[in-house]
Amino acid sequence: MKNLSVYDPAMCCSTGVCGPEVDPKLVRFSADLKWLTEQHVQVLRFNLSQSPAAFAENEMVRTALQEKGDSALPLLIADGKIVANGRYPDRDELCKWFGLVNTSFLNLTRKANDCCG
């Protein structure tokens, strides 16, 4: 099974999609991760403030943090390889990493075409 591990910076909750001012990038990324799991990719997500041991236990994460500090986060590891750090990828990038087709545009097109029969 393909897998993605996401190492988030310290946030108030596990996804960062909480509080009075929610970052729209985090909302989009959370939706993209949900979609990715529906495509049979195992997604593990770790928040520095809630799961510090996960950061300490992974050599790639430890090294990135030693070299770049907090700017290395978020750090994403796909199938054992660092694929992004310091930013959240979009769905097209996630698709590329796992050889998937981004169906979000196709679904929007279908819905628009189905609108009026």
Biopython code that builds the backbone (N, CA, C, O; Angstrom):
import numpy as np
from Bio.PDB.StructureBuilder import StructureBuilder

atoms = [
    (1, "MET", "N", (0.844, -1.181, 0.000)),
    (1, "MET", "CA", (0.000, 0.000, 0.000)),
    (1, "MET", "C", (0.892, 1.248, 0.000)),
    (1, "MET", "O", (1.910, 1.295, 0.690)),
    (2, "LYS", "N", (0.503, 2.227, -0.762)),
    (2, "LYS", "CA", (1.211, 3.504, -0.791)),
    (2, "LYS", "C", (0.920, 4.253, 0.501)),
    (2, "LYS", "O", (-0.151, 4.107, 1.090)),
    (3, "ASN", "N", (1.894, 5.064, 0.937)),
    (3, "ASN", "CA", (1.643, 5.792, 2.180)),
    (3, "ASN", "C", (2.262, 7.177, 2.147)),
    (3, "ASN", "O", (3.259, 7.430, 1.472)),
    (4, "LEU", "N", (1.632, 8.057, 2.901)),
    (4, "LEU", "CA", (2.073, 9.433, 3.053)),
    (4, "LEU", "C", (2.076, 9.774, 4.535)),
    (4, "LEU", "O", (1.080, 9.577, 5.232)),
    (5, "SER", "N", (3.214, 10.290, 5.011)),
    (5, "SER", "CA", (3.302, 10.771, 6.390)),
    (5, "SER", "C", (3.456, 12.283, 6.338)),
    (5, "SER", "O", (4.305, 12.810, 5.618)),
    (6, "VAL", "N", (2.631, 12.969, 7.106)),
    (6, "VAL", "CA", (2.638, 14.427, 7.153)),
    (6, "VAL", "C", (3.065, 14.848, 8.555)),
    (6, "VAL", "O", (2.445, 14.465, 9.547)),
    (7, "TYR", "N", (4.125, 15.634, 8.622)),
    (7, "TYR", "CA", (4.633, 16.157, 9.885)),
    (7, "TYR", "C", (4.326, 17.651, 9.910)),
    (7, "TYR", "O", (5.017, 18.453, 9.281)),
    (8, "ASP", "N", (3.276, 18.008, 10.649)),
    (8, "ASP", "CA", (2.798, 19.389, 10.730)),
    (8, "ASP", "C", (3.539, 20.163, 11.814)),
    (8, "ASP", "O", (4.022, 19.573, 12.781)),
    (9, "PRO", "N", (3.631, 21.488, 11.655)),
    (9, "PRO", "CA", (4.137, 22.296, 12.761)),
    (9, "PRO", "C", (3.155, 22.233, 13.927)),
    (9, "PRO", "O", (2.059, 21.689, 13.797)),
    (10, "ALA", "N", (3.551, 22.789, 15.057)),
    (10, "ALA", "CA", (2.671, 22.806, 16.230)),
    (10, "ALA", "C", (1.400, 23.580, 15.900)),
    (10, "ALA", "O", (1.451, 24.733, 15.471)),
    (11, "MET", "N", (0.261, 22.926, 16.108)),
    (11, "MET", "CA", (-1.048, 23.544, 15.867)),
    (11, "MET", "C", (-1.964, 23.214, 17.033)),
    (11, "MET", "O", (-1.691, 22.301, 17.812)),
    (12, "CYS", "N", (-3.052, 23.965, 17.147)),
    (12, "CYS", "CA", (-3.957, 23.789, 18.278)),
    (12, "CYS", "C", (-4.698, 22.444, 18.246)),
    (12, "CYS", "O", (-5.069, 21.913, 19.293)),
    (13, "CYS", "N", (-4.910, 21.899, 17.043)),
    (13, "CYS", "CA", (-5.569, 20.602, 16.936)),
    (13, "CYS", "C", (-4.830, 19.784, 15.874)),
    (13, "CYS", "O", (-3.895, 20.282, 15.248)),
    (14, "SER", "N", (-5.237, 18.562, 15.674)),
    (14, "SER", "CA", (-4.482, 17.658, 14.804)),
    (14, "SER", "C", (-4.406, 18.113, 13.353)),
    (14, "SER", "O", (-3.460, 17.758, 12.649)),
    (15, "THR", "N", (-5.381, 18.890, 12.894)),
    (15, "THR", "CA", (-5.388, 19.312, 11.486)),
    (15, "THR", "C", (-5.155, 20.798, 11.292)),
    (15, "THR", "O", (-4.873, 21.237, 10.177)),
    (16, "GLY", "N", (-5.267, 21.580, 12.356)),
    (16, "GLY", "CA", (-5.147, 23.023, 12.225)),
    (16, "GLY", "C", (-6.413, 23.685, 11.720)),
    (16, "GLY", "O", (-6.458, 24.901, 11.538)),
    (17, "VAL", "N", (-7.446, 22.878, 11.492)),
    (17, "VAL", "CA", (-8.716, 23.398, 10.971)),
    (17, "VAL", "C", (-9.643, 23.638, 12.163)),
    (17, "VAL", "O", (-10.659, 22.966, 12.339)),
    (18, "CYS", "N", (-9.251, 24.619, 12.968)),
    (18, "CYS", "CA", (-10.039, 24.949, 14.155)),
    (18, "CYS", "C", (-9.713, 26.381, 14.566)),
    (18, "CYS", "O", (-8.826, 27.011, 13.990)),
    (19, "GLY", "N", (-10.409, 26.875, 15.528)),
    (19, "GLY", "CA", (-10.143, 28.224, 16.010)),
    (19, "GLY", "C", (-10.898, 29.267, 15.225)),
    (19, "GLY", "O", (-11.616, 28.947, 14.277)),
    (20, "PRO", "N", (-10.735, 30.532, 15.622)),
    (20, "PRO", "CA", (-11.508, 31.616, 15.007)),
    (20, "PRO", "C", (-11.053, 31.979, 13.595)),
    (20, "PRO", "O", (-11.864, 32.456, 12.802)),
    (21, "GLU", "N", (-9.784, 31.769, 13.259)),
    (21, "GLU", "CA", (-9.280, 32.123, 11.928)),
    (21, "GLU", "C", (-8.626, 30.906, 11.291)),
    (21, "GLU", "O", (-7.434, 30.661, 11.480)),
    (22, "VAL", "N", (-9.402, 30.156, 10.545)),
    (22, "VAL", "CA", (-8.921, 28.938, 9.915)),
    (22, "VAL", "C", (-8.210, 29.288, 8.606)),
    (22, "VAL", "O", (-8.732, 30.043, 7.786)),
    (23, "ASP", "N", (-7.016, 28.731, 8.424)),
    (23, "ASP", "CA", (-6.243, 28.948, 7.204)),
    (23, "ASP", "C", (-6.884, 28.141, 6.067)),
    (23, "ASP", "O", (-6.982, 26.919, 6.181)),
    (24, "PRO", "N", (-7.321, 28.778, 4.982)),
    (24, "PRO", "CA", (-7.968, 28.050, 3.891)),
    (24, "PRO", "C", (-7.057, 26.995, 3.256)),
    (24, "PRO", "O", (-7.545, 26.003, 2.716)),
    (25, "LYS", "N", (-5.733, 27.203, 3.318)),
    (25, "LYS", "CA", (-4.812, 26.193, 2.793)),
    (25, "LYS", "C", (-4.925, 24.894, 3.583)),
    (25, "LYS", "O", (-4.848, 23.805, 3.014)),
    (26, "LEU", "N", (-5.109, 25.014, 4.897)),
    (26, "LEU", "CA", (-5.245, 23.815, 5.728)),
    (26, "LEU", "C", (-6.568, 23.106, 5.475)),
    (26, "LEU", "O", (-6.630, 21.877, 5.504)),
    (27, "VAL", "N", (-7.617, 23.864, 5.230)),
    (27, "VAL", "CA", (-8.914, 23.265, 4.912)),
    (27, "VAL", "C", (-8.808, 22.471, 3.615)),
    (27, "VAL", "O", (-9.260, 21.328, 3.544)),
    (28, "ARG", "N", (-8.211, 23.078, 2.591)),
    (28, "ARG", "CA", (-8.028, 22.403, 1.304)),
    (28, "ARG", "C", (-7.154, 21.165, 1.461)),
    (28, "ARG", "O", (-7.471, 20.102, 0.926)),
    (29, "PHE", "N", (-6.044, 21.305, 2.201)),
    (29, "PHE", "CA", (-5.130, 20.184, 2.369)),
    (29, "PHE", "C", (-5.804, 19.039, 3.122)),
    (29, "PHE", "O", (-5.612, 17.876, 2.766)),
    (30, "SER", "N", (-6.583, 19.343, 4.145)),
    (30, "SER", "CA", (-7.310, 18.296, 4.880)),
    (30, "SER", "C", (-8.280, 17.556, 3.961)),
    (30, "SER", "O", (-8.397, 16.333, 4.032)),
    (31, "ALA", "N", (-8.970, 18.295, 3.106)),
    (31, "ALA", "CA", (-9.883, 17.663, 2.142)),
    (31, "ALA", "C", (-9.097, 16.801, 1.158)),
    (31, "ALA", "O", (-9.541, 15.713, 0.791)),
    (32, "ASP", "N", (-7.934, 17.283, 0.731)),
    (32, "ASP", "CA", (-7.112, 16.508, -0.202)),
    (32, "ASP", "C", (-6.605, 15.226, 0.452)),
    (32, "ASP", "O", (-6.529, 14.190, -0.207)),
    (33, "LEU", "N", (-6.257, 15.278, 1.733)),
    (33, "LEU", "CA", (-5.819, 14.067, 2.431)),
    (33, "LEU", "C", (-6.960, 13.067, 2.566)),
    (33, "LEU", "O", (-6.750, 11.862, 2.427)),
    (34, "LYS", "N", (-8.162, 13.559, 2.836)),
    (34, "LYS", "CA", (-9.326, 12.666, 2.897)),
    (34, "LYS", "C", (-9.534, 11.992, 1.551)),
    (34, "LYS", "O", (-9.774, 10.787, 1.482)),
    (35, "TRP", "N", (-9.440, 12.774, 0.480)),
    (35, "TRP", "CA", (-9.577, 12.221, -0.871)),
    (35, "TRP", "C", (-8.491, 11.185, -1.136)),
    (35, "TRP", "O", (-8.753, 10.145, -1.740)),
    (36, "LEU", "N", (-7.277, 11.470, -0.685)),
    (36, "LEU", "CA", (-6.159, 10.550, -0.900)),
    (36, "LEU", "C", (-6.420, 9.208, -0.221)),
    (36, "LEU", "O", (-6.107, 8.160, -0.785)),
    (37, "THR", "N", (-6.987, 9.229, 0.974)),
    (37, "THR", "CA", (-7.302, 7.966, 1.652)),
    (37, "THR", "C", (-8.367, 7.187, 0.881)),
    (37, "THR", "O", (-8.357, 5.956, 0.880)),
    (38, "GLU", "N", (-9.277, 7.895, 0.233)),
    (38, "GLU", "CA", (-10.298, 7.239, -0.589)),
    (38, "GLU", "C", (-9.686, 6.598, -1.838)),
    (38, "GLU", "O", (-10.305, 5.747, -2.476)),
    (39, "GLN", "N", (-8.462, 7.019, -2.176)),
    (39, "GLN", "CA", (-7.740, 6.448, -3.321)),
    (39, "GLN", "C", (-6.810, 5.323, -2.857)),
    (39, "GLN", "O", (-5.931, 4.887, -3.601)),
    (40, "HIS", "N", (-7.011, 4.868, -1.638)),
    (40, "HIS", "CA", (-6.271, 3.743, -1.059)),
    (40, "HIS", "C", (-4.808, 4.078, -0.764)),
    (40, "HIS", "O", (-3.930, 3.230, -0.922)),
    (41, "VAL", "N", (-4.552, 5.311, -0.338)),
    (41, "VAL", "CA", (-3.239, 5.705, 0.150)),
    (41, "VAL", "C", (-3.367, 5.851, 1.663)),
    (41, "VAL", "O", (-4.251, 6.549, 2.159)),
    (42, "GLN", "N", (-2.473, 5.182, 2.387)),
    (42, "GLN", "CA", (-2.490, 5.308, 3.839)),
    (42, "GLN", "C", (-1.872, 6.654, 4.216)),
    (42, "GLN", "O", (-0.742, 6.952, 3.827)),
    (43, "VAL", "N", (-2.608, 7.459, 4.966)),
    (43, "VAL", "CA", (-2.133, 8.776, 5.379)),
    (43, "VAL", "C", (-1.980, 8.789, 6.895)),
    (43, "VAL", "O", (-2.913, 8.485, 7.637)),
    (44, "LEU", "N", (-0.770, 9.152, 7.335)),
    (44, "LEU", "CA", (-0.501, 9.341, 8.750)),
    (44, "LEU", "C", (-0.142, 10.806, 8.936)),
    (44, "LEU", "O", (0.653, 11.361, 8.177)),
    (45, "ARG", "N", (-0.729, 11.427, 9.948)),
    (45, "ARG", "CA", (-0.499, 12.852, 10.157)),
    (45, "ARG", "C", (-0.096, 13.091, 11.604)),
    (45, "ARG", "O", (-0.760, 12.631, 12.533)),
    (46, "PHE", "N", (1.016, 13.827, 11.780)),
    (46, "PHE", "CA", (1.557, 14.079, 13.101)),
    (46, "PHE", "C", (1.673, 15.583, 13.330)),
    (46, "PHE", "O", (2.177, 16.315, 12.478)),
    (47, "ASN", "N", (1.208, 16.027, 14.473)),
    (47, "ASN", "CA", (1.266, 17.425, 14.873)),
    (47, "ASN", "C", (2.368, 17.547, 15.920)),
    (47, "ASN", "O", (2.372, 16.805, 16.903)),
    (48, "LEU", "N", (3.295, 18.471, 15.721)),
    (48, "LEU", "CA", (4.433, 18.610, 16.633)),
    (48, "LEU", "C", (4.006, 18.795, 18.083)),
    (48, "LEU", "O", (4.648, 18.257, 18.986)),
    (49, "SER", "N", (2.940, 19.541, 18.321)),
    (49, "SER", "CA", (2.524, 19.789, 19.704)),
    (49, "SER", "C", (1.816, 18.585, 20.321)),
    (49, "SER", "O", (1.775, 18.463, 21.545)),
    (50, "GLN", "N", (1.264, 17.703, 19.511)),
    (50, "GLN", "CA", (0.514, 16.564, 20.044)),
    (50, "GLN", "C", (1.265, 15.243, 19.939)),
    (50, "GLN", "O", (0.985, 14.317, 20.701)),
    (51, "SER", "N", (2.218, 15.136, 19.006)),
    (51, "SER", "CA", (2.948, 13.881, 18.798)),
    (51, "SER", "C", (4.445, 14.126, 18.623)),
    (51, "SER", "O", (5.010, 13.733, 17.602)),
    (52, "PRO", "N", (5.098, 14.762, 19.587)),
    (52, "PRO", "CA", (6.517, 15.072, 19.415)),
    (52, "PRO", "C", (7.393, 13.836, 19.247)),
    (52, "PRO", "O", (8.435, 13.905, 18.596)),
    (53, "ALA", "N", (6.991, 12.721, 19.817)),
    (53, "ALA", "CA", (7.793, 11.494, 19.698)),
    (53, "ALA", "C", (7.905, 11.039, 18.245)),
    (53, "ALA", "O", (8.943, 10.514, 17.841)),
    (54, "ALA", "N", (6.851, 11.236, 17.457)),
    (54, "ALA", "CA", (6.890, 10.837, 16.044)),
    (54, "ALA", "C", (7.965, 11.605, 15.288)),
    (54, "ALA", "O", (8.581, 11.063, 14.370)),
    (55, "PHE", "N", (8.196, 12.855, 15.659)),
    (55, "PHE", "CA", (9.221, 13.686, 15.037)),
    (55, "PHE", "C", (10.609, 13.209, 15.461)),
    (55, "PHE", "O", (11.528, 13.151, 14.645)),
    (56, "ALA", "N", (10.752, 12.871, 16.729)),
    (56, "ALA", "CA", (12.044, 12.432, 17.262)),
    (56, "ALA", "C", (12.430, 11.045, 16.743)),
    (56, "ALA", "O", (13.614, 10.750, 16.586)),
    (57, "GLU", "N", (11.443, 10.202, 16.478)),
    (57, "GLU", "CA", (11.710, 8.821, 16.073)),
    (57, "GLU", "C", (12.086, 8.682, 14.600)),
    (57, "GLU", "O", (12.672, 7.671, 14.212)),
    (58, "ASN", "N", (11.763, 9.675, 13.773)),
    (58, "ASN", "CA", (12.033, 9.572, 12.340)),
    (58, "ASN", "C", (13.326, 10.321, 12.005)),
    (58, "ASN", "O", (13.408, 11.537, 12.184)),
    (59, "GLU", "N", (14.334, 9.591, 11.518)),
    (59, "GLU", "CA", (15.641, 10.189, 11.237)),
    (59, "GLU", "C", (15.570, 11.292, 10.182)),
    (59, "GLU", "O", (16.246, 12.313, 10.311)),
    (60, "MET", "N", (14.752, 11.095, 9.131)),
    (60, "MET", "CA", (14.634, 12.121, 8.093)),
    (60, "MET", "C", (14.051, 13.411, 8.655)),
    (60, "MET", "O", (14.496, 14.504, 8.305)),
    (61, "VAL", "N", (13.064, 13.286, 9.520)),
    (61, "VAL", "CA", (12.419, 14.455, 10.128)),
    (61, "VAL", "C", (13.392, 15.151, 11.072)),
    (61, "VAL", "O", (13.523, 16.375, 11.049)),
    (62, "ARG", "N", (14.073, 14.364, 11.903)),
    (62, "ARG", "CA", (15.064, 14.949, 12.827)),
    (62, "ARG", "C", (16.130, 15.737, 12.064)),
    (62, "ARG", "O", (16.464, 16.862, 12.435)),
    (63, "THR", "N", (16.661, 15.134, 10.991)),
    (63, "THR", "CA", (17.699, 15.793, 10.199)),
    (63, "THR", "C", (17.187, 17.085, 9.586)),
    (63, "THR", "O", (17.868, 18.110, 9.629)),
    (64, "ALA", "N", (15.987, 17.042, 9.016)),
    (64, "ALA", "CA", (15.406, 18.246, 8.405)),
    (64, "ALA", "C", (15.231, 19.348, 9.435)),
    (64, "ALA", "O", (15.505, 20.514, 9.150)),
    (65, "LEU", "N", (14.782, 18.993, 10.623)),
    (65, "LEU", "CA", (14.593, 19.996, 11.676)),
    (65, "LEU", "C", (15.932, 20.546, 12.160)),
    (65, "LEU", "O", (16.035, 21.732, 12.472)),
    (66, "GLN", "N", (16.951, 19.703, 12.225)),
    (66, "GLN", "CA", (18.275, 20.180, 12.630)),
    (66, "GLN", "C", (18.847, 21.134, 11.597)),
    (66, "GLN", "O", (19.486, 22.125, 11.952)),
    (67, "GLU", "N", (18.620, 20.841, 10.310)),
    (67, "GLU", "CA", (19.180, 21.662, 9.235)),
    (67, "GLU", "C", (18.392, 22.941, 8.975)),
    (67, "GLU", "O", (18.981, 23.991, 8.717)),
    (68, "LYS", "N", (17.056, 22.861, 9.043)),
    (68, "LYS", "CA", (16.221, 23.995, 8.651)),
    (68, "LYS", "C", (15.380, 24.580, 9.781)),
    (68, "LYS", "O", (14.758, 25.629, 9.614)),
    (69, "GLY", "N", (15.357, 23.922, 10.904)),
    (69, "GLY", "CA", (14.511, 24.377, 12.000)),
    (69, "GLY", "C", (13.036, 24.218, 11.647)),
    (69, "GLY", "O", (12.664, 23.363, 10.842)),
    (70, "ASP", "N", (12.211, 25.048, 12.258)),
    (70, "ASP", "CA", (10.763, 24.957, 12.043)),
    (70, "ASP", "C", (10.352, 25.226, 10.602)),
    (70, "ASP", "O", (9.252, 24.847, 10.198)),
    (71, "SER", "N", (11.217, 25.876, 9.815)),
    (71, "SER", "CA", (10.852, 26.157, 8.417)),
    (71, "SER", "C", (10.791, 24.887, 7.579)),
    (71, "SER", "O", (10.317, 24.922, 6.443)),
    (72, "ALA", "N", (11.265, 23.761, 8.123)),
    (72, "ALA", "CA", (11.164, 22.478, 7.418)),
    (72, "ALA", "C", (9.732, 21.935, 7.457)),
    (72, "ALA", "O", (9.381, 21.037, 6.692)),
    (73, "LEU", "N", (8.912, 22.488, 8.354)),
    (73, "LEU", "CA", (7.551, 21.983, 8.512)),
    (73, "LEU", "C", (6.561, 22.851, 7.755)),
    (73, "LEU", "O", (6.744, 24.065, 7.667)),
    (74, "PRO", "N", (5.532, 22.254, 7.214)),
    (74, "PRO", "CA", (5.237, 20.836, 7.223)),
    (74, "PRO", "C", (6.223, 20.058, 6.349)),
    (74, "PRO", "O", (6.755, 20.575, 5.366)),
    (75, "LEU", "N", (6.449, 18.808, 6.734)),
    (75, "LEU", "CA", (7.330, 17.919, 5.998)),
    (75, "LEU", "C", (6.504, 16.711, 5.586)),
    (75, "LEU", "O", (5.816, 16.112, 6.412)),
    (76, "LEU", "N", (6.572, 16.355, 4.313)),
    (76, "LEU", "CA", (5.792, 15.232, 3.806)),
    (76, "LEU", "C", (6.715, 14.150, 3.268)),
    (76, "LEU", "O", (7.635, 14.420, 2.497)),
    (77, "ILE", "N", (6.448, 12.921, 3.692)),
    (77, "ILE", "CA", (7.226, 11.772, 3.255)),
    (77, "ILE", "C", (6.282, 10.799, 2.555)),
    (77, "ILE", "O", (5.333, 10.295, 3.157)),
    (78, "ALA", "N", (6.553, 10.546, 1.287)),
    (78, "ALA", "CA", (5.744, 9.604, 0.493)),
    (78, "ALA", "C", (6.583, 8.368, 0.215)),
    (78, "ALA", "O", (7.659, 8.448, -0.378)),
    (79, "ASP", "N", (6.079, 7.241, 0.648)),
    (79, "ASP", "CA", (6.758, 5.962, 0.424)),
    (79, "ASP", "C", (8.242, 6.039, 0.775)),
    (79, "ASP", "O", (9.092, 5.566, 0.020)),
    (80, "GLY", "N", (8.546, 6.642, 1.933)),
    (80, "GLY", "CA", (9.902, 6.674, 2.446)),
    (80, "GLY", "C", (10.812, 7.756, 1.893)),
    (80, "GLY", "O", (12.009, 7.752, 2.180)),
    (81, "LYS", "N", (10.275, 8.686, 1.104)),
    (81, "LYS", "CA", (11.080, 9.739, 0.502)),
    (81, "LYS", "C", (10.457, 11.100, 0.822)),
    (81, "LYS", "O", (9.242, 11.265, 0.715)),
    (82, "ILE", "N", (11.287, 12.076, 1.214)),
    (82, "ILE", "CA", (10.771, 13.433, 1.454)),
    (82, "ILE", "C", (10.365, 14.026, 0.106)),
    (82, "ILE", "O", (11.179, 14.116, -0.813)),
    (83, "VAL", "N", (9.104, 14.427, 0.002)),
    (83, "VAL", "CA", (8.589, 14.982, -1.251)),
    (83, "VAL", "C", (8.285, 16.471, -1.153)),
    (83, "VAL", "O", (8.162, 17.144, -2.177)),
    (84, "ALA", "N", (8.162, 16.995, 0.067)),
    (84, "ALA", "CA", (7.902, 18.428, 0.237)),
    (84, "ALA", "C", (8.254, 18.822, 1.659)),
    (84, "ALA", "O", (8.112, 18.036, 2.595)),
    (85, "ASN", "N", (8.717, 20.055, 1.800)),
    (85, "ASN", "CA", (8.908, 20.593, 3.143)),
    (85, "ASN", "C", (8.720, 22.102, 3.105)),
    (85, "ASN", "O", (9.029, 22.766, 2.116)),
    (86, "GLY", "N", (8.205, 22.621, 4.214)),
    (86, "GLY", "CA", (7.977, 24.054, 4.327)),
    (86, "GLY", "C", (6.714, 24.563, 3.662)),
    (86, "GLY", "O", (6.466, 25.768, 3.647)),
    (87, "ARG", "N", (5.908, 23.660, 3.110)),
    (87, "ARG", "CA", (4.673, 24.080, 2.427)),
    (87, "ARG", "C", (3.729, 22.878, 2.296)),
    (87, "ARG", "O", (4.137, 21.721, 2.386)),
    (88, "TYR", "N", (2.465, 23.203, 2.082)),
    (88, "TYR", "CA", (1.479, 22.155, 1.822)),
    (88, "TYR", "C", (1.288, 22.035, 0.311)),
    (88, "TYR", "O", (1.073, 23.041, -0.365)),
    (89, "PRO", "N", (1.363, 20.828, -0.218)),
    (89, "PRO", "CA", (1.188, 20.637, -1.666)),
    (89, "PRO", "C", (-0.281, 20.723, -2.056)),
    (89, "PRO", "O", (-1.168, 20.629, -1.207)),
    (90, "ASP", "N", (-0.526, 20.904, -3.346)),
    (90, "ASP", "CA", (-1.900, 20.867, -3.833)),
    (90, "ASP", "C", (-2.237, 19.438, -4.285)),
    (90, "ASP", "O", (-1.377, 18.557, -4.282)),
    (91, "ARG", "N", (-3.470, 19.230, -4.664)),
    (91, "ARG", "CA", (-3.914, 17.891, -5.036)),
    (91, "ARG", "C", (-3.190, 17.368, -6.268)),
    (91, "ARG", "O", (-2.923, 16.170, -6.369)),
    (92, "ASP", "N", (-2.870, 18.254, -7.206)),
    (92, "ASP", "CA", (-2.146, 17.808, -8.401)),
    (92, "ASP", "C", (-0.796, 17.191, -8.029)),
    (92, "ASP", "O", (-0.394, 16.183, -8.609)),
    (93, "GLU", "N", (-0.105, 17.789, -7.074)),
    (93, "GLU", "CA", (1.172, 17.229, -6.629)),
    (93, "GLU", "C", (0.976, 15.876, -5.958)),
    (93, "GLU", "O", (1.729, 14.936, -6.213)),
    (94, "LEU", "N", (-0.028, 15.781, -5.108)),
    (94, "LEU", "CA", (-0.315, 14.504, -4.450)),
    (94, "LEU", "C", (-0.579, 13.421, -5.496)),
    (94, "LEU", "O", (-0.095, 12.295, -5.377)),
    (95, "CYS", "N", (-1.349, 13.777, -6.515)),
    (95, "CYS", "CA", (-1.648, 12.825, -7.589)),
    (95, "CYS", "C", (-0.372, 12.375, -8.296)),
    (95, "CYS", "O", (-0.195, 11.189, -8.574)),
    (96, "LYS", "N", (0.499, 13.310, -8.578)),
    (96, "LYS", "CA", (1.751, 13.007, -9.266)),
    (96, "LYS", "C", (2.592, 12.024, -8.450)),
    (96, "LYS", "O", (3.135, 11.064, -8.996)),
    (97, "TRP", "N", (2.697, 12.266, -7.153)),
    (97, "TRP", "CA", (3.518, 11.415, -6.298)),
    (97, "TRP", "C", (3.024, 9.979, -6.256)),
    (97, "TRP", "O", (3.819, 9.048, -6.133)),
    (98, "PHE", "N", (1.699, 9.794, -6.359)),
    (98, "PHE", "CA", (1.133, 8.463, -6.219)),
    (98, "PHE", "C", (0.567, 7.892, -7.516)),
    (98, "PHE", "O", (-0.073, 6.841, -7.504)),
    (99, "GLY", "N", (0.800, 8.578, -8.632)),
    (99, "GLY", "CA", (0.328, 8.083, -9.920)),
    (99, "GLY", "C", (-1.188, 8.040, -10.017)),
    (99, "GLY", "O", (-1.754, 7.108, -10.589)),
    (100, "LEU", "N", (-1.846, 9.051, -9.458)),
    (100, "LEU", "CA", (-3.305, 9.114, -9.453)),
    (100, "LEU", "C", (-3.795, 10.179, -10.430)),
    (100, "LEU", "O", (-3.032, 11.044, -10.861)),
    (101, "VAL", "N", (-5.065, 10.103, -10.766)),
    (101, "VAL", "CA", (-5.701, 11.105, -11.620)),
    (101, "VAL", "C", (-6.537, 12.010, -10.727)),
    (101, "VAL", "O", (-7.345, 11.536, -9.929)),
    (102, "ASN", "N", (-6.337, 13.314, -10.867)),
    (102, "ASN", "CA", (-7.102, 14.284, -10.097)),
    (102, "ASN", "C", (-8.505, 14.363, -10.682)),
    (102, "ASN", "O", (-8.712, 14.938, -11.751)),
    (103, "THR", "N", (-9.458, 13.784, -9.976)),
    (103, "THR", "CA", (-10.833, 13.731, -10.474)),
    (103, "THR", "C", (-11.678, 14.910, -10.010)),
    (103, "THR", "O", (-12.847, 15.004, -10.385)),
    (104, "SER", "N", (-11.125, 15.806, -9.210)),
    (104, "SER", "CA", (-11.945, 16.904, -8.694)),
    (104, "SER", "C", (-12.470, 17.784, -9.820)),
    (104, "SER", "O", (-13.624, 18.210, -9.775)),
    (105, "PHE", "N", (-11.650, 18.064, -10.827)),
    (105, "PHE", "CA", (-12.104, 18.864, -11.959)),
    (105, "PHE", "C", (-13.154, 18.100, -12.762)),
    (105, "PHE", "O", (-14.139, 18.690, -13.206)),
    (106, "LEU", "N", (-12.956, 16.803, -12.952)),
    (106, "LEU", "CA", (-13.929, 16.000, -13.697)),
    (106, "LEU", "C", (-15.273, 15.990, -12.990)),
    (106, "LEU", "O", (-16.314, 16.091, -13.639)),
    (107, "ASN", "N", (-15.265, 15.870, -11.667)),
    (107, "ASN", "CA", (-16.519, 15.860, -10.917)),
    (107, "ASN", "C", (-17.233, 17.199, -11.011)),
    (107, "ASN", "O", (-18.458, 17.232, -11.122)),
    (108, "LEU", "N", (-16.494, 18.306, -10.969)),
    (108, "LEU", "CA", (-17.121, 19.624, -11.102)),
    (108, "LEU", "C", (-17.721, 19.791, -12.485)),
    (108, "LEU", "O", (-18.802, 20.361, -12.628)),
    (109, "THR", "N", (-17.030, 19.301, -13.501)),
    (109, "THR", "CA", (-17.525, 19.387, -14.878)),
    (109, "THR", "C", (-18.807, 18.579, -15.026)),
    (109, "THR", "O", (-19.772, 19.038, -15.636)),
    (110, "ARG", "N", (-18.810, 17.362, -14.458)),
    (110, "ARG", "CA", (-20.010, 16.518, -14.535)),
    (110, "ARG", "C", (-21.190, 17.213, -13.864)),
    (110, "ARG", "O", (-22.292, 17.233, -14.410)),
    (111, "LYS", "N", (-20.961, 17.783, -12.677)),
    (111, "LYS", "CA", (-22.040, 18.444, -11.945)),
    (111, "LYS", "C", (-22.570, 19.636, -12.742)),
    (111, "LYS", "O", (-23.781, 19.852, -12.793)),
    (112, "ALA", "N", (-21.699, 20.395, -13.352)),
    (112, "ALA", "CA", (-22.130, 21.544, -14.146)),
    (112, "ALA", "C", (-22.946, 21.080, -15.350)),
    (112, "ALA", "O", (-23.954, 21.700, -15.690)),
    (113, "ASN", "N", (-22.525, 20.006, -15.992)),
    (113, "ASN", "CA", (-23.245, 19.492, -17.156)),
    (113, "ASN", "C", (-24.577, 18.875, -16.784)),
    (113, "ASN", "O", (-25.512, 18.876, -17.585)),
    (114, "ASP", "N", (-24.671, 18.340, -15.556)),
    (114, "ASP", "CA", (-25.906, 17.702, -15.102)),
    (114, "ASP", "C", (-26.908, 18.723, -14.573)),
    (114, "ASP", "O", (-28.048, 18.368, -14.273)),
    (115, "CYS", "N", (-26.510, 19.950, -14.459)),
    (115, "CYS", "CA", (-27.293, 20.993, -13.824)),
    (115, "CYS", "C", (-28.720, 21.080, -14.368)),
    (115, "CYS", "O", (-29.686, 21.044, -13.606)),
    (116, "CYS", "N", (-28.835, 21.189, -15.634)),
    (116, "CYS", "CA", (-30.161, 21.473, -16.188)),
    (116, "CYS", "C", (-30.681, 20.354, -17.096)),
    (116, "CYS", "O", (-31.499, 20.591, -17.985)),
    (117, "GLY", "N", (-30.207, 19.162, -16.865)),
    (117, "GLY", "CA", (-30.721, 17.996, -17.575)),
    (117, "GLY", "C", (-30.126, 17.804, -18.917)),
    (117, "GLY", "O", (-30.476, 16.855, -19.618)),
]
sb = StructureBuilder()
sb.init_structure("model")
sb.init_model(0)
sb.init_chain("A")
sb.init_seg("    ")
for serial, (resi, resn, name, xyz) in enumerate(atoms, 1):
    if name == "N":
        sb.init_residue(resn, " ", resi, " ")
    sb.init_atom(name, np.array(xyz, "f"), 0.0, 1.0, " ", f" {name:<3s}", serial, name[0])
structure = sb.get_structure()
